[in-house]
Amino acid sequence: MSDENGHGQGLKSLDTALGVLAHLAEQGGPQSLSEIGRACNMPPSKVHRYLASFVNAGLVQQQGRSGRYDLGPGALQIGLAALARHDFVNSAADGLPELSANTGMTVLLSVWANQGATVVRWERGAAPTDTSMGLGTTLPLLTSATGRVFLAWGPLHAIEPERDTQLRRLTRQPNLLLDMEPTKAGVAALAERTRARKFASVEGRFIPGLVAAAAPILDWQNEAQAAVTLVGTDPAAIAPGSAQTEMLLDYCAEKSVVRTAV
C-alpha cells in the first residue's frame, strides 16, 4: 500500500521489530539481551517483548543456560524458501538427480548465505553417505570443498570477514590445514591453486570417511553464484580427470553464464 505521494505506509512498531531480527541475522552467533538492546538502541525490556514474539513464531530461539538469542528454525525456513525461488538456484538444481545418478555420489547445491556456504539442495547418491549434513547446513570456508569454491570465486567483500574469522580459529589448530599455511598468504595460494584446477576437493581428514569435490556456477562476472558438490567415500572419484570430476565440471559449465565478447 502507498500514500498519495507513492510512499509506502508501514507500521513503525513492525519496522522496529524487523530491525531486531535483521540485527540477529547480521551477527556471527547468539547475542545476549543487553547486546541486542545496545545495538538496536532500545531498553532490554522493550527488546525482550519483540524477542518473545519472535520466539513464539519460531523465528528466534533462546539458548538454554546462556539465555542468548539466535535465529530459529522459522527464520531458516523463510531463508531457504527465498533461496529456492531464486532463478539461479532453480536452474542449477534442475539436473542434480541426473548428476547424482551418473556419478553415483551424493550431490549438494550451495549458495553463500548466513556468512557461509549454505546447502539449499540435496540429492542423495545410490550409496548413502553417513553424515549429519542436510538442508541449511553451513559449511566452513577453508576446510570444505564447497567453502573453498567460494573462497576462490566468491565476491571478496563477502568472503574476507569469514576468511579472517576462520583463520584466527585455525591458527590454534594448524593440524587441520595440512594442505595450506594458516595465513592470508597461504589462503591466497590455496585460492589460486583451486582456480587453476577449476574445482576444489578435500579428503577424509576433514570429514572422516568422506571425500568431496566442488565446482562453481559462475555469473557473467566470473563470480560464484552457487557451488555444486559431489560427496562420496572413494578418493579416486575426486581426483583430477576422474569421470566424476569431469561430469561435475561439465555440469557447472553448462549452468554457468558465459560472458560474451563485446
C-alpha positions as CSV (number, residue, x, y, z in Angstrom):
1,M,0.0,0.0,0.0
2,S,1.2,3.5,-0.7
3,D,0.0,7.1,0.1
4,E,-0.9,9.7,-2.4
5,N,2.7,10.6,-2.9
6,G,3.6,7.0,-3.7
7,H,5.4,6.4,-0.4
8,G,4.9,3.1,1.5
9,Q,2.9,3.3,4.7
10,G,4.4,0.7,7.1
11,L,3.9,0.1,10.8
12,K,6.6,1.7,12.8
13,S,6.5,-0.9,15.5
14,L,6.8,-3.7,12.9
15,D,9.8,-1.8,11.3
16,T,11.4,-1.7,14.7
17,A,10.8,-5.4,15.3
18,L,12.2,-6.3,11.9
19,G,15.3,-4.3,12.8
20,V,15.9,-6.5,15.8
21,L,15.5,-9.6,13.5
22,A,17.8,-8.1,10.9
23,H,20.4,-7.4,13.6
24,L,20.4,-11.1,14.7
25,A,20.8,-12.1,11.0
26,E,23.9,-10.0,10.6
27,Q,25.7,-11.5,13.6
28,G,28.0,-14.4,13.6
29,G,26.4,-16.1,16.6
30,P,24.0,-15.8,19.5
31,Q,23.5,-12.5,21.2
32,S,22.6,-11.6,24.8
33,L,19.5,-9.4,25.5
34,S,21.8,-6.5,26.6
35,E,23.9,-6.8,23.4
36,I,20.8,-6.7,21.2
37,G,19.4,-3.7,23.1
38,R,22.6,-1.7,22.8
39,A,22.9,-2.5,19.1
40,C,19.2,-1.6,18.4
41,N,19.3,1.4,20.7
42,M,16.4,0.0,22.8
43,P,16.0,-0.8,26.5
44,P,16.2,-4.5,27.3
45,S,12.6,-4.7,28.4
46,K,11.4,-3.5,25.0
47,V,13.7,-5.8,23.1
48,H,12.5,-8.7,25.2
49,R,8.9,-8.2,24.1
50,Y,9.9,-8.3,20.5
51,L,12.1,-11.4,21.0
52,A,9.3,-13.2,22.9
53,S,7.0,-12.7,19.9
54,F,9.7,-14.0,17.6
55,V,10.4,-17.0,19.8
56,N,6.7,-17.8,19.8
57,A,6.7,-17.7,16.0
58,G,9.8,-19.8,15.7
59,L,11.8,-17.1,14.1
60,V,14.2,-16.8,17.1
61,Q,15.3,-19.4,19.6
62,Q,16.8,-18.9,23.1
63,Q,19.7,-21.0,24.2
64,G,19.5,-22.9,27.4
65,R,21.9,-21.8,30.2
66,S,23.3,-18.8,28.4
67,G,19.9,-17.3,27.6
68,R,21.3,-15.8,24.4
69,Y,19.2,-15.4,21.4
70,D,19.8,-16.5,17.8
71,L,17.8,-17.1,14.6
72,G,15.4,-20.1,14.9
73,P,14.1,-22.8,12.6
74,G,11.3,-20.5,11.2
75,A,13.9,-18.0,10.0
76,L,15.8,-20.8,8.3
77,Q,12.7,-22.0,6.5
78,I,12.0,-18.5,5.3
79,G,15.6,-18.1,4.1
80,L,15.6,-21.4,2.3
81,A,12.2,-20.7,0.7
82,A,13.5,-17.4,-0.6
83,L,16.7,-19.0,-2.0
84,A,14.6,-21.8,-3.6
85,R,12.7,-19.1,-5.6
86,H,15.9,-17.6,-6.9
87,D,16.1,-18.3,-10.7
88,F,19.8,-19.1,-10.5
89,V,19.2,-21.7,-7.8
90,N,16.3,-23.3,-9.7
91,S,18.3,-23.5,-12.9
92,A,21.3,-25.0,-11.2
93,A,19.1,-27.6,-9.4
94,D,17.3,-28.9,-12.4
95,G,19.9,-31.6,-13.3
96,L,21.0,-32.6,-9.8
97,P,19.2,-36.0,-9.8
98,E,20.8,-37.0,-13.1
99,L,24.2,-35.8,-12.0
100,S,23.9,-37.9,-8.8
101,A,22.7,-40.9,-10.8
102,N,25.6,-40.6,-13.3
103,T,28.3,-40.1,-10.7
104,G,26.9,-42.5,-8.1
105,M,27.6,-39.8,-5.5
106,T,25.5,-37.5,-3.2
107,V,25.2,-34.0,-4.7
108,L,24.8,-30.7,-2.9
109,L,23.9,-27.3,-4.2
110,S,25.0,-24.4,-2.0
111,V,24.9,-20.6,-2.1
112,W,26.7,-18.0,0.0
113,A,24.3,-17.1,2.8
114,N,24.3,-16.7,6.6
115,Q,28.0,-15.8,6.3
116,G,28.9,-19.2,4.8
117,A,28.3,-21.7,2.1
118,T,24.8,-22.9,2.8
119,V,23.3,-26.1,1.4
120,V,19.9,-25.4,-0.3
121,R,19.5,-28.6,-2.3
122,W,20.5,-32.2,-1.5
123,E,20.3,-35.2,-3.8
124,R,21.3,-38.5,-2.2
125,G,23.5,-40.9,-4.2
126,A,23.0,-44.6,-4.8
127,A,25.3,-45.3,-1.9
128,P,24.1,-43.2,1.0
129,T,26.7,-41.3,2.9
130,D,26.8,-41.3,6.7
131,T,26.8,-37.6,7.6
132,S,24.9,-35.1,9.7
133,M,24.8,-32.5,6.8
134,G,21.5,-31.5,5.4
135,L,19.5,-28.6,4.1
136,G,20.5,-25.4,5.8
137,T,23.9,-26.7,6.8
138,T,26.6,-24.0,6.6
139,L,29.9,-25.4,5.5
140,P,33.3,-24.0,6.6
141,L,35.1,-21.7,4.1
142,L,38.6,-23.1,4.5
143,T,38.1,-26.8,5.3
144,S,35.3,-27.8,3.0
145,A,35.4,-28.3,-0.8
146,T,32.2,-26.2,-1.0
147,G,33.6,-23.4,1.1
148,R,36.8,-23.4,-1.0
149,V,34.8,-22.8,-4.2
150,F,33.5,-19.5,-2.7
151,L,37.0,-18.7,-1.4
152,A,38.3,-19.0,-5.0
153,W,35.4,-17.5,-6.9
154,G,33.2,-15.6,-4.4
155,P,33.0,-11.8,-4.0
156,L,35.8,-10.6,-1.8
157,H,33.7,-8.2,0.2
158,A,31.5,-11.1,1.4
159,I,34.3,-13.7,1.8
160,E,37.0,-11.7,3.6
161,P,35.3,-11.3,7.0
162,E,34.6,-15.0,7.3
163,R,38.1,-15.9,6.0
164,D,39.7,-13.8,8.7
165,T,37.4,-15.3,11.4
166,Q,38.2,-18.8,10.4
167,L,41.9,-18.1,10.1
168,R,42.0,-16.9,13.7
169,R,40.4,-20.1,14.8
170,L,42.6,-22.4,12.7
171,T,45.9,-20.8,13.9
172,R,45.1,-22.6,17.2
173,Q,44.5,-25.9,15.3
174,P,47.1,-25.9,12.5
175,N,46.9,-29.7,12.1
176,L,43.5,-29.2,10.4
177,L,45.1,-27.4,7.4
178,L,47.6,-30.0,6.1
179,D,47.5,-28.5,2.6
180,M,48.0,-24.8,3.3
181,E,49.6,-22.4,5.7
182,P,47.1,-20.8,8.2
183,T,48.0,-17.3,6.9
184,K,46.4,-14.8,4.5
185,A,49.2,-15.6,2.0
186,G,48.5,-19.3,2.5
187,V,44.8,-18.8,1.9
188,A,45.5,-16.8,-1.3
189,A,47.8,-19.5,-2.6
190,L,45.1,-22.1,-1.9
191,A,42.5,-20.0,-3.8
192,E,44.9,-19.6,-6.7
193,R,45.5,-23.4,-6.9
194,T,41.8,-24.0,-6.8
195,R,41.1,-21.7,-9.7
196,A,43.9,-23.4,-11.7
197,R,42.4,-26.8,-11.1
198,K,38.8,-25.4,-11.8
199,F,37.4,-27.3,-8.8
200,A,38.1,-27.8,-5.1
201,S,38.4,-31.1,-3.2
202,V,39.0,-32.3,0.3
203,E,39.7,-35.8,1.6
204,G,38.7,-37.7,4.7
205,R,40.8,-35.7,7.2
206,F,38.2,-33.0,7.3
207,I,35.1,-35.3,7.4
208,P,36.3,-38.7,8.5
209,G,35.4,-41.3,5.9
210,L,34.1,-38.9,3.3
211,V,35.6,-37.1,0.3
212,A,34.2,-34.2,-1.7
213,A,34.8,-32.2,-4.9
214,A,33.0,-29.0,-5.7
215,A,32.9,-26.6,-8.6
216,P,31.4,-23.1,-9.2
217,I,28.4,-22.0,-11.2
218,L,29.6,-18.6,-12.4
219,D,27.8,-15.5,-13.4
220,W,28.9,-13.1,-16.1
221,Q,31.4,-11.5,-13.7
222,N,33.0,-14.9,-13.1
223,E,31.8,-14.9,-9.5
224,A,30.3,-18.0,-7.9
225,Q,26.5,-17.7,-7.6
226,A,26.4,-21.3,-6.4
227,A,28.6,-24.4,-5.8
228,V,27.8,-28.0,-6.8
229,T,29.5,-30.6,-4.6
230,L,29.9,-34.3,-5.0
231,V,30.2,-36.3,-1.8
232,G,31.3,-39.9,-1.5
233,T,33.8,-42.3,0.0
234,D,36.2,-43.2,-2.8
235,P,39.2,-40.8,-3.0
236,A,39.7,-41.7,-6.7
237,A,36.4,-40.2,-7.5
238,I,37.6,-36.7,-6.6
239,A,40.9,-36.9,-8.4
240,P,41.6,-34.5,-11.4
241,G,40.5,-36.2,-14.6
242,S,38.3,-38.7,-12.9
243,A,34.9,-39.5,-14.6
244,Q,33.1,-37.9,-11.7
245,T,35.0,-34.6,-11.6
246,E,34.7,-34.3,-15.4
247,M,30.9,-34.7,-15.2
248,L,30.9,-32.1,-12.3
249,L,32.9,-29.6,-14.4
250,D,30.7,-30.2,-17.5
251,Y,27.6,-29.7,-15.4
252,C,28.8,-26.5,-13.8
253,A,30.0,-25.1,-17.1
254,E,26.6,-25.8,-18.7
255,K,24.8,-24.0,-15.8
256,S,27.2,-21.0,-15.7
257,V,26.5,-17.8,-17.5
258,V,29.0,-17.4,-20.3
259,R,30.5,-14.0,-20.7
260,T,30.4,-13.0,-24.4
261,A,32.9,-10.7,-26.1
262,V,31.8,-7.2,-27.0
